[in-house]
Amino acid sequence: MHYRNGREAKNGDRIVQLSYEGGKVMGSGILYDAVPGNDYCNGGLAAIQPSPTACLADCIHADDLAELLKEKGLDKRPTGK
């Protein structure tokens, strides 16, 4: 099981879900019930309760993250195996 950038996926990881193309942030949370051997439509995403305050020095706008992903070629899903 691997994420879009090739990193190994493990249940319990904190993840950000991206759109099929364009690199838009669709959600975030904890990966659960993912089964080895499949990188597509595998596992669930448990939402994390929002923090009561945001330290802006530790945040990035979702559109800026999408641009960074595009620059690295990670804005599109890899072809299936």
N, C-alpha and C positions, 0 to 999 in steps of 0.2 A: 504494500500500500504506500503510495507516494503522493505528495502534494504537487501542485502545478510547477513549482520550481525544482522538483526532484527530491526534496527532503523526505525521508521516511516518515510515514504517518503512524501515530500510535494512539490508541484510545486513551483519553485523559488529556490530550494536547489542547491548549487554548488555540483556537483557529479563527481566521477571518474568511468567510465565504465570498468568493468573487463571482460576478456574472459570467455567463458562458463566453462572451466576448466583450471587450471594452474595459475590463478590469474594474468595474464598479463594485463597491462593497455592498453585498446583499444582506449580510448578517455576521454575527460573531458569537462565539460560545465555546463549549467544551465538546470535543469529538467523543462519541460513544457508540458502541455496538458495531463498529467497523470490522469487517471480516477480511483477513489476509487473502491476497490474490486478485483483488478488484480495486481499481482506482476510480471507478465511475458509479455514481448513485449508491454509495456504500457508506452506511453508518448514519448516525443522527447528530444533530447539533443542539445541545442543551444551552439555552440562552443564559447569559450571565446577568445578574441584576446590576443595573447601572450604579456607578459610584455616586455618592451624594454631592461630591464636588469634583471639579476638573482642574487639574494643574495644567494650564495651557502650554507651559514649557515642555510638557511631556506628551502633547497631543499633536496630531497631524490631520488636516482636513481630508476627507474621503476623496475629493477630486484630485488633491495633490498626490495621494497615495496611488491613485489610478494612473497618473502621469508617470510616476516613478516606475510602476510596473510596466507601462508601455515602453519606456526607455530601455528596460532590461529584456524586452521581448516576452514578458510574462502576462500580457494582457489577453492572450488567446489560449484556450485549452489545447494541450498537446493531442496529437492524433492517437486514436485507440490502439491497443496492442492486439 
